[in-house]
Amino acid sequence: MPSTLSLTDTVSRAQKHLATEVDGNFILMSIEGGVYCGLDEIGSDIWRRLARPLTVEALCQAMAANYRGDREQITADVLELLVSLRDQRLIHVG
């Protein structure tokens, strides 16, 4: 499995996961991997957007438009989270 993702990759939530929202933040558990993680407000926003498949580029564009930060930094941060979620089997990359 490659260590990075491409902006043209399509990402979505994995089918076998548990998720619960507590005070606006998600706690996730991979049924396949047996690991769990907690997401902050921005990570939870990304998780909500992953309810339907979309390209990494479209996700980064949406986050940059919503948070109005430095586009390169937002892209780097989104990619870092997506790689972590992929490695924990919480998202599907296709």
Backbone atoms as SQL, in Angstrom:
CREATE TABLE atoms (id INTEGER PRIMARY KEY, chain TEXT, resi INTEGER, resn TEXT, atom TEXT, x REAL, y REAL, z REAL);
INSERT INTO atoms VALUES
  (1, 'A', 1, 'MET', 'N', 0.846, -1.174, 0.000),
  (2, 'A', 1, 'MET', 'CA', 0.000, 0.000, 0.000),
  (3, 'A', 1, 'MET', 'C', 0.894, 1.240, 0.000),
  (4, 'A', 2, 'PRO', 'N', 0.673, 2.165, -0.932),
  (5, 'A', 2, 'PRO', 'CA', 1.515, 3.368, -0.979),
  (6, 'A', 2, 'PRO', 'C', 1.356, 4.199, 0.289),
  (7, 'A', 3, 'SER', 'N', 2.420, 4.905, 0.654),
  (8, 'A', 3, 'SER', 'CA', 2.377, 5.685, 1.894),
  (9, 'A', 3, 'SER', 'C', 1.614, 6.988, 1.730),
  (10, 'A', 4, 'THR', 'N', 1.438, 7.444, 0.497),
  (11, 'A', 4, 'THR', 'CA', 0.723, 8.695, 0.273),
  (12, 'A', 4, 'THR', 'C', -0.489, 8.443, -0.611),
  (13, 'A', 5, 'LEU', 'N', -1.299, 9.460, -0.722),
  (14, 'A', 5, 'LEU', 'CA', -2.461, 9.415, -1.596),
  (15, 'A', 5, 'LEU', 'C', -2.278, 10.441, -2.694),
  (16, 'A', 6, 'SER', 'N', -2.966, 10.229, -3.793),
  (17, 'A', 6, 'SER', 'CA', -2.955, 11.173, -4.900),
  (18, 'A', 6, 'SER', 'C', -4.206, 12.038, -4.824),
  (19, 'A', 7, 'LEU', 'N', -4.109, 13.252, -5.336),
  (20, 'A', 7, 'LEU', 'CA', -5.271, 14.136, -5.365),
  (21, 'A', 7, 'LEU', 'C', -6.386, 13.568, -6.237),
  (22, 'A', 8, 'THR', 'N', -6.045, 12.652, -7.147),
  (23, 'A', 8, 'THR', 'CA', -7.055, 12.057, -8.024),
  (24, 'A', 8, 'THR', 'C', -7.702, 10.809, -7.425),
  (25, 'A', 9, 'ASP', 'N', -7.194, 10.322, -6.294),
  (26, 'A', 9, 'ASP', 'CA', -7.798, 9.164, -5.630),
  (27, 'A', 9, 'ASP', 'C', -9.196, 9.513, -5.133),
  (28, 'A', 10, 'THR', 'N', -10.080, 8.540, -5.178),
  (29, 'A', 10, 'THR', 'CA', -11.420, 8.695, -4.619),
  (30, 'A', 10, 'THR', 'C', -11.438, 8.047, -3.242),
  (31, 'A', 11, 'VAL', 'N', -11.989, 8.745, -2.276),
  (32, 'A', 11, 'VAL', 'CA', -12.023, 8.255, -0.901),
  (33, 'A', 11, 'VAL', 'C', -13.459, 8.258, -0.383),
  (34, 'A', 12, 'SER', 'N', -13.741, 7.323, 0.512),
  (35, 'A', 12, 'SER', 'CA', -15.045, 7.244, 1.165),
  (36, 'A', 12, 'SER', 'C', -14.883, 6.443, 2.453),
  (37, 'A', 13, 'ARG', 'N', -15.901, 6.469, 3.279),
  (38, 'A', 13, 'ARG', 'CA', -15.861, 5.703, 4.525),
  (39, 'A', 13, 'ARG', 'C', -15.815, 4.209, 4.223),
  (40, 'A', 14, 'ALA', 'N', -15.059, 3.476, 5.029),
  (41, 'A', 14, 'ALA', 'CA', -15.048, 2.018, 4.918),
  (42, 'A', 14, 'ALA', 'C', -16.407, 1.487, 5.356),
  (43, 'A', 15, 'GLN', 'N', -16.786, 0.345, 4.833),
  (44, 'A', 15, 'GLN', 'CA', -18.086, -0.221, 5.186),
  (45, 'A', 15, 'GLN', 'C', -18.100, -0.780, 6.601),
  (46, 'A', 16, 'LYS', 'N', -16.999, -1.367, 7.022),
  (47, 'A', 16, 'LYS', 'CA', -16.973, -2.032, 8.325),
  (48, 'A', 16, 'LYS', 'C', -16.322, -1.133, 9.372),
  (49, 'A', 17, 'HIS', 'N', -17.143, -0.244, 9.911),
  (50, 'A', 17, 'HIS', 'CA', -16.656, 0.651, 10.957),
  (51, 'A', 17, 'HIS', 'C', -17.808, 1.007, 11.886),
  (52, 'A', 18, 'LEU', 'N', -17.457, 1.462, 13.052),
  (53, 'A', 18, 'LEU', 'CA', -18.426, 2.015, 13.987),
  (54, 'A', 18, 'LEU', 'C', -18.065, 3.470, 14.187),
  (55, 'A', 19, 'ALA', 'N', -19.067, 4.313, 14.279),
  (56, 'A', 19, 'ALA', 'CA', -18.815, 5.738, 14.493),
  (57, 'A', 19, 'ALA', 'C', -19.896, 6.294, 15.400),
  (58, 'A', 20, 'THR', 'N', -19.484, 7.141, 16.312),
  (59, 'A', 20, 'THR', 'CA', -20.439, 7.840, 17.152),
  (60, 'A', 20, 'THR', 'C', -19.995, 9.285, 17.295),
  (61, 'A', 21, 'GLU', 'N', -20.962, 10.161, 17.356),
  (62, 'A', 21, 'GLU', 'CA', -20.662, 11.588, 17.485),
  (63, 'A', 21, 'GLU', 'C', -20.935, 12.019, 18.921),
  (64, 'A', 22, 'VAL', 'N', -19.943, 12.659, 19.522),
  (65, 'A', 22, 'VAL', 'CA', -20.054, 13.160, 20.887),
  (66, 'A', 22, 'VAL', 'C', -19.665, 14.631, 20.873),
  (67, 'A', 23, 'ASP', 'N', -20.586, 15.493, 21.218),
  (68, 'A', 23, 'ASP', 'CA', -20.335, 16.939, 21.251),
  (69, 'A', 23, 'ASP', 'C', -19.749, 17.458, 19.939),
  (70, 'A', 24, 'GLY', 'N', -20.247, 16.946, 18.815),
  (71, 'A', 24, 'GLY', 'CA', -19.806, 17.424, 17.508),
  (72, 'A', 24, 'GLY', 'C', -18.541, 16.781, 16.977),
  (73, 'A', 25, 'ASN', 'N', -17.925, 15.901, 17.757),
  (74, 'A', 25, 'ASN', 'CA', -16.706, 15.219, 17.326),
  (75, 'A', 25, 'ASN', 'C', -16.973, 13.720, 17.219),
  (76, 'A', 26, 'PHE', 'N', -16.347, 13.081, 16.229),
  (77, 'A', 26, 'PHE', 'CA', -16.562, 11.657, 16.014),
  (78, 'A', 26, 'PHE', 'C', -15.501, 10.809, 16.702),
  (79, 'A', 27, 'ILE', 'N', -15.953, 9.662, 17.194),
  (80, 'A', 27, 'ILE', 'CA', -15.078, 8.592, 17.668),
  (81, 'A', 27, 'ILE', 'C', -15.333, 7.428, 16.719),
  (82, 'A', 28, 'LEU', 'N', -14.265, 6.907, 16.126),
  (83, 'A', 28, 'LEU', 'CA', -14.363, 5.876, 15.094),
  (84, 'A', 28, 'LEU', 'C', -13.681, 4.598, 15.541),
  (85, 'A', 29, 'MET', 'N', -14.220, 3.468, 15.089),
  (86, 'A', 29, 'MET', 'CA', -13.563, 2.191, 15.333),
  (87, 'A', 29, 'MET', 'C', -13.648, 1.352, 14.075),
  (88, 'A', 30, 'SER', 'N', -12.509, 0.829, 13.668),
  (89, 'A', 30, 'SER', 'CA', -12.445, -0.085, 12.534),
  (90, 'A', 30, 'SER', 'C', -12.742, -1.491, 13.032),
  (91, 'A', 31, 'ILE', 'N', -13.779, -2.104, 12.476),
  (92, 'A', 31, 'ILE', 'CA', -14.112, -3.472, 12.861),
  (93, 'A', 31, 'ILE', 'C', -13.037, -4.425, 12.350),
  (94, 'A', 32, 'GLU', 'N', -12.520, -4.173, 11.152),
  (95, 'A', 32, 'GLU', 'CA', -11.481, -5.034, 10.577),
  (96, 'A', 32, 'GLU', 'C', -10.157, -4.884, 11.304),
  (97, 'A', 33, 'GLY', 'N', -9.777, -3.641, 11.612),
  (98, 'A', 33, 'GLY', 'CA', -8.477, -3.395, 12.220),
  (99, 'A', 33, 'GLY', 'C', -8.478, -3.420, 13.731),
  (100, 'A', 34, 'GLY', 'N', -9.668, -3.288, 14.335),
  (101, 'A', 34, 'GLY', 'CA', -9.757, -3.305, 15.785),
  (102, 'A', 34, 'GLY', 'C', -9.141, -2.090, 16.455),
  (103, 'A', 35, 'VAL', 'N', -9.004, -1.002, 15.728),
  (104, 'A', 35, 'VAL', 'CA', -8.423, 0.215, 16.295),
  (105, 'A', 35, 'VAL', 'C', -9.480, 1.311, 16.317),
  (106, 'A', 36, 'TYR', 'N', -9.281, 2.265, 17.211),
  (107, 'A', 36, 'TYR', 'CA', -10.210, 3.384, 17.255),
  (108, 'A', 36, 'TYR', 'C', -9.441, 4.689, 17.313),
  (109, 'A', 37, 'CYS', 'N', -10.117, 5.759, 16.932),
  (110, 'A', 37, 'CYS', 'CA', -9.504, 7.079, 17.004),
  (111, 'A', 37, 'CYS', 'C', -10.594, 8.113, 17.224),
  (112, 'A', 38, 'GLY', 'N', -10.201, 9.236, 17.749),
  (113, 'A', 38, 'GLY', 'CA', -11.104, 10.355, 17.944),
  (114, 'A', 38, 'GLY', 'C', -10.725, 11.472, 16.993),
  (115, 'A', 39, 'LEU', 'N', -11.725, 12.140, 16.455),
  (116, 'A', 39, 'LEU', 'CA', -11.490, 13.241, 15.526),
  (117, 'A', 39, 'LEU', 'C', -11.900, 14.557, 16.166),
  (118, 'A', 40, 'ASP', 'N', -11.110, 15.585, 15.920),
  (119, 'A', 40, 'ASP', 'CA', -11.472, 16.921, 16.388),
  (120, 'A', 40, 'ASP', 'C', -12.532, 17.509, 15.460),
  (121, 'A', 41, 'GLU', 'N', -12.853, 18.774, 15.649),
  (122, 'A', 41, 'GLU', 'CA', -13.911, 19.421, 14.869),
  (123, 'A', 41, 'GLU', 'C', -13.646, 19.361, 13.362),
  (124, 'A', 42, 'ILE', 'N', -12.424, 19.654, 12.957),
  (125, 'A', 42, 'ILE', 'CA', -12.108, 19.657, 11.525),
  (126, 'A', 42, 'ILE', 'C', -12.055, 18.230, 10.984),
  (127, 'A', 43, 'GLY', 'N', -11.450, 17.316, 11.735),
  (128, 'A', 43, 'GLY', 'CA', -11.446, 15.914, 11.323),
  (129, 'A', 43, 'GLY', 'C', -12.856, 15.358, 11.206),
  (130, 'A', 44, 'SER', 'N', -13.728, 15.774, 12.118),
  (131, 'A', 44, 'SER', 'CA', -15.125, 15.343, 12.069),
  (132, 'A', 44, 'SER', 'C', -15.835, 15.915, 10.850),
  (133, 'A', 45, 'ASP', 'N', -15.494, 17.130, 10.467),
  (134, 'A', 45, 'ASP', 'CA', -16.048, 17.725, 9.246),
  (135, 'A', 45, 'ASP', 'C', -15.630, 16.889, 8.035),
  (136, 'A', 46, 'ILE', 'N', -14.372, 16.498, 7.993),
  (137, 'A', 46, 'ILE', 'CA', -13.888, 15.644, 6.901),
  (138, 'A', 46, 'ILE', 'C', -14.653, 14.320, 6.904),
  (139, 'A', 47, 'TRP', 'N', -14.832, 13.721, 8.079),
  (140, 'A', 47, 'TRP', 'CA', -15.543, 12.445, 8.181),
  (141, 'A', 47, 'TRP', 'C', -16.966, 12.565, 7.635),
  (142, 'A', 48, 'ARG', 'N', -17.649, 13.640, 7.966),
  (143, 'A', 48, 'ARG', 'CA', -19.005, 13.845, 7.445),
  (144, 'A', 48, 'ARG', 'C', -18.996, 13.888, 5.916),
  (145, 'A', 49, 'ARG', 'N', -18.010, 14.556, 5.351),
  (146, 'A', 49, 'ARG', 'CA', -17.920, 14.682, 3.888),
  (147, 'A', 49, 'ARG', 'C', -17.612, 13.339, 3.217),
  (148, 'A', 50, 'LEU', 'N', -16.993, 12.427, 3.952),
  (149, 'A', 50, 'LEU', 'CA', -16.652, 11.113, 3.399),
  (150, 'A', 50, 'LEU', 'C', -17.843, 10.156, 3.370),
  (151, 'A', 51, 'ALA', 'N', -19.028, 10.641, 3.721),
  (152, 'A', 51, 'ALA', 'CA', -20.230, 9.799, 3.659),
  (153, 'A', 51, 'ALA', 'C', -20.522, 9.382, 2.219),
  (154, 'A', 52, 'ARG', 'N', -20.040, 10.157, 1.275),
  (155, 'A', 52, 'ARG', 'CA', -20.173, 9.799, -0.144),
  (156, 'A', 52, 'ARG', 'C', -18.777, 9.854, -0.765),
  (157, 'A', 53, 'PRO', 'N', -18.518, 9.031, -1.769),
  (158, 'A', 53, 'PRO', 'CA', -17.196, 9.049, -2.402),
  (159, 'A', 53, 'PRO', 'C', -16.902, 10.399, -3.053),
  (160, 'A', 54, 'LEU', 'N', -15.681, 10.866, -2.885),
  (161, 'A', 54, 'LEU', 'CA', -15.229, 12.080, -3.562),
  (162, 'A', 54, 'LEU', 'C', -13.723, 12.017, -3.716),
  (163, 'A', 55, 'THR', 'N', -13.209, 12.801, -4.653),
  (164, 'A', 55, 'THR', 'CA', -11.763, 12.795, -4.860),
  (165, 'A', 55, 'THR', 'C', -11.087, 13.556, -3.723),
  (166, 'A', 56, 'VAL', 'N', -9.848, 13.211, -3.504),
  (167, 'A', 56, 'VAL', 'CA', -9.065, 13.922, -2.497),
  (168, 'A', 56, 'VAL', 'C', -9.001, 15.403, -2.857),
  (169, 'A', 57, 'GLU', 'N', -8.851, 15.696, -4.143),
  (170, 'A', 57, 'GLU', 'CA', -8.784, 17.090, -4.579),
  (171, 'A', 57, 'GLU', 'C', -10.072, 17.845, -4.249),
  (172, 'A', 58, 'ALA', 'N', -11.223, 17.229, -4.505),
  (173, 'A', 58, 'ALA', 'CA', -12.506, 17.879, -4.198),
  (174, 'A', 58, 'ALA', 'C', -12.650, 18.105, -2.696),
  (175, 'A', 59, 'LEU', 'N', -12.211, 17.141, -1.909),
  (176, 'A', 59, 'LEU', 'CA', -12.261, 17.289, -0.455),
  (177, 'A', 59, 'LEU', 'C', -11.372, 18.440, 0.000),
  (178, 'A', 60, 'CYS', 'N', -10.162, 18.506, -0.532),
  (179, 'A', 60, 'CYS', 'CA', -9.235, 19.587, -0.166),
  (180, 'A', 60, 'CYS', 'C', -9.791, 20.947, -0.583),
  (181, 'A', 61, 'GLN', 'N', -10.399, 21.016, -1.761),
  (182, 'A', 61, 'GLN', 'CA', -10.996, 22.275, -2.220),
  (183, 'A', 61, 'GLN', 'C', -12.125, 22.709, -1.292),
  (184, 'A', 62, 'ALA', 'N', -12.972, 21.764, -0.898),
  (185, 'A', 62, 'ALA', 'CA', -14.085, 22.084, -0.004),
  (186, 'A', 62, 'ALA', 'C', -13.577, 22.561, 1.355),
  (187, 'A', 63, 'MET', 'N', -12.549, 21.902, 1.864),
  (188, 'A', 63, 'MET', 'CA', -12.005, 22.298, 3.165),
  (189, 'A', 63, 'MET', 'C', -11.351, 23.671, 3.077),
  (190, 'A', 64, 'ALA', 'N', -10.641, 23.940, 1.993),
  (191, 'A', 64, 'ALA', 'CA', -9.996, 25.248, 1.816),
  (192, 'A', 64, 'ALA', 'C', -11.047, 26.348, 1.706),
  (193, 'A', 65, 'ALA', 'N', -12.140, 26.074, 1.013),
  (194, 'A', 65, 'ALA', 'CA', -13.205, 27.074, 0.878),
  (195, 'A', 65, 'ALA', 'C', -13.895, 27.315, 2.214),
  (196, 'A', 66, 'ASN', 'N', -14.079, 26.251, 2.981),
  (197, 'A', 66, 'ASN', 'CA', -14.779, 26.361, 4.256),
  (198, 'A', 66, 'ASN', 'C', -13.930, 27.024, 5.336),
  (199, 'A', 67, 'TYR', 'N', -12.635, 26.704, 5.366),
  (200, 'A', 67, 'TYR', 'CA', -11.770, 27.182, 6.450),
  (201, 'A', 67, 'TYR', 'C', -10.873, 28.338, 6.036),
  (202, 'A', 68, 'ARG', 'N', -10.831, 28.674, 4.771),
  (203, 'A', 68, 'ARG', 'CA', -10.124, 29.849, 4.256),
  (204, 'A', 68, 'ARG', 'C', -8.673, 29.969, 4.748),
  (205, 'A', 69, 'GLY', 'N', -8.016, 28.842, 4.847),
  (206, 'A', 69, 'GLY', 'CA', -6.620, 28.853, 5.260),
  (207, 'A', 69, 'GLY', 'C', -5.699, 28.736, 4.064),
  (208, 'A', 70, 'ASP', 'N', -4.426, 28.547, 4.346),
  (209, 'A', 70, 'ASP', 'CA', -3.430, 28.336, 3.306),
  (210, 'A', 70, 'ASP', 'C', -3.736, 27.020, 2.597),
  (211, 'A', 71, 'ARG', 'N', -3.978, 27.079, 1.300),
  (212, 'A', 71, 'ARG', 'CA', -4.396, 25.907, 0.525),
  (213, 'A', 71, 'ARG', 'C', -3.385, 24.768, 0.622),
  (214, 'A', 72, 'GLU', 'N', -2.103, 25.071, 0.526),
  (215, 'A', 72, 'GLU', 'CA', -1.080, 24.022, 0.593),
  (216, 'A', 72, 'GLU', 'C', -1.072, 23.346, 1.957),
  (217, 'A', 73, 'GLN', 'N', -1.224, 24.125, 3.019),
  (218, 'A', 73, 'GLN', 'CA', -1.231, 23.554, 4.368),
  (219, 'A', 73, 'GLN', 'C', -2.481, 22.703, 4.590),
  (220, 'A', 74, 'ILE', 'N', -3.620, 23.196, 4.120),
  (221, 'A', 74, 'ILE', 'CA', -4.862, 22.427, 4.252),
  (222, 'A', 74, 'ILE', 'C', -4.744, 21.108, 3.501),
  (223, 'A', 75, 'THR', 'N', -4.208, 21.142, 2.290),
  (224, 'A', 75, 'THR', 'CA', -4.031, 19.917, 1.509),
  (225, 'A', 75, 'THR', 'C', -3.115, 18.940, 2.241),
  (226, 'A', 76, 'ALA', 'N', -2.016, 19.426, 2.779),
  (227, 'A', 76, 'ALA', 'CA', -1.084, 18.566, 3.518),
  (228, 'A', 76, 'ALA', 'C', -1.765, 17.950, 4.739),
  (229, 'A', 77, 'ASP', 'N', -2.543, 18.758, 5.464),
  (230, 'A', 77, 'ASP', 'CA', -3.226, 18.263, 6.664),
  (231, 'A', 77, 'ASP', 'C', -4.299, 17.232, 6.314),
  (232, 'A', 78, 'VAL', 'N', -5.059, 17.491, 5.255),
  (233, 'A', 78, 'VAL', 'CA', -6.091, 16.545, 4.823),
  (234, 'A', 78, 'VAL', 'C', -5.442, 15.226, 4.401),
  (235, 'A', 79, 'LEU', 'N', -4.377, 15.301, 3.628),
  (236, 'A', 79, 'LEU', 'CA', -3.680, 14.084, 3.196),
  (237, 'A', 79, 'LEU', 'C', -3.152, 13.295, 4.390),
  (238, 'A', 80, 'GLU', 'N', -2.609, 13.988, 5.370),
  (239, 'A', 80, 'GLU', 'CA', -2.085, 13.311, 6.563),
  (240, 'A', 80, 'GLU', 'C', -3.201, 12.552, 7.286),
  (241, 'A', 81, 'LEU', 'N', -4.356, 13.196, 7.455),
  (242, 'A', 81, 'LEU', 'CA', -5.475, 12.526, 8.117),
  (243, 'A', 81, 'LEU', 'C', -5.978, 11.350, 7.284),
  (244, 'A', 82, 'LEU', 'N', -6.112, 11.532, 5.979),
  (245, 'A', 82, 'LEU', 'CA', -6.610, 10.455, 5.128),
  (246, 'A', 82, 'LEU', 'C', -5.689, 9.242, 5.140),
  (247, 'A', 83, 'VAL', 'N', -4.391, 9.465, 5.118),
  (248, 'A', 83, 'VAL', 'CA', -3.443, 8.344, 5.183),
  (249, 'A', 83, 'VAL', 'C', -3.613, 7.602, 6.509),
  (250, 'A', 84, 'SER', 'N', -3.764, 8.343, 7.590),
  (251, 'A', 84, 'SER', 'CA', -3.966, 7.721, 8.899),
  (252, 'A', 84, 'SER', 'C', -5.263, 6.911, 8.929),
  (253, 'A', 85, 'LEU', 'N', -6.344, 7.484, 8.420),
  (254, 'A', 85, 'LEU', 'CA', -7.623, 6.767, 8.385),
  (255, 'A', 85, 'LEU', 'C', -7.546, 5.541, 7.486),
  (256, 'A', 86, 'ARG', 'N', -6.847, 5.662, 6.368),
  (257, 'A', 86, 'ARG', 'CA', -6.667, 4.516, 5.472),
  (258, 'A', 86, 'ARG', 'C', -5.874, 3.410, 6.167),
  (259, 'A', 87, 'ASP', 'N', -4.789, 3.790, 6.827),
  (260, 'A', 87, 'ASP', 'CA', -3.952, 2.800, 7.498),
  (261, 'A', 87, 'ASP', 'C', -4.697, 2.090, 8.630),
  (262, 'A', 88, 'GLN', 'N', -5.694, 2.770, 9.200),
  (263, 'A', 88, 'GLN', 'CA', -6.510, 2.175, 10.263),
  (264, 'A', 88, 'GLN', 'C', -7.753, 1.471, 9.708),
  (265, 'A', 89, 'ARG', 'N', -7.830, 1.400, 8.370),
  (266, 'A', 89, 'ARG', 'CA', -8.923, 0.740, 7.648),
  (267, 'A', 89, 'ARG', 'C', -10.278, 1.395, 7.909),
  (268, 'A', 90, 'LEU', 'N', -10.253, 2.707, 8.096),
  (269, 'A', 90, 'LEU', 'CA', -11.491, 3.446, 8.336),
  (270, 'A', 90, 'LEU', 'C', -12.042, 4.093, 7.072),
  (271, 'A', 91, 'ILE', 'N', -11.205, 4.200, 6.030),
  (272, 'A', 91, 'ILE', 'CA', -11.682, 4.708, 4.747),
  (273, 'A', 91, 'ILE', 'C', -11.269, 3.745, 3.641),
  (274, 'A', 92, 'HIS', 'N', -11.992, 3.856, 2.548),
  (275, 'A', 92, 'HIS', 'CA', -11.692, 3.085, 1.339),
  (276, 'A', 92, 'HIS', 'C', -11.104, 4.046, 0.310),
  (277, 'A', 93, 'VAL', 'N', -10.029, 3.638, -0.331),
  (278, 'A', 93, 'VAL', 'CA', -9.409, 4.426, -1.394),
  (279, 'A', 93, 'VAL', 'C', -9.567, 3.633, -2.681),
  (280, 'A', 94, 'GLY', 'N', -10.141, 4.275, -3.687),
  (281, 'A', 94, 'GLY', 'CA', -10.351, 3.538, -4.929),
  (282, 'A', 94, 'GLY', 'C', -10.320, 4.422, -6.135);
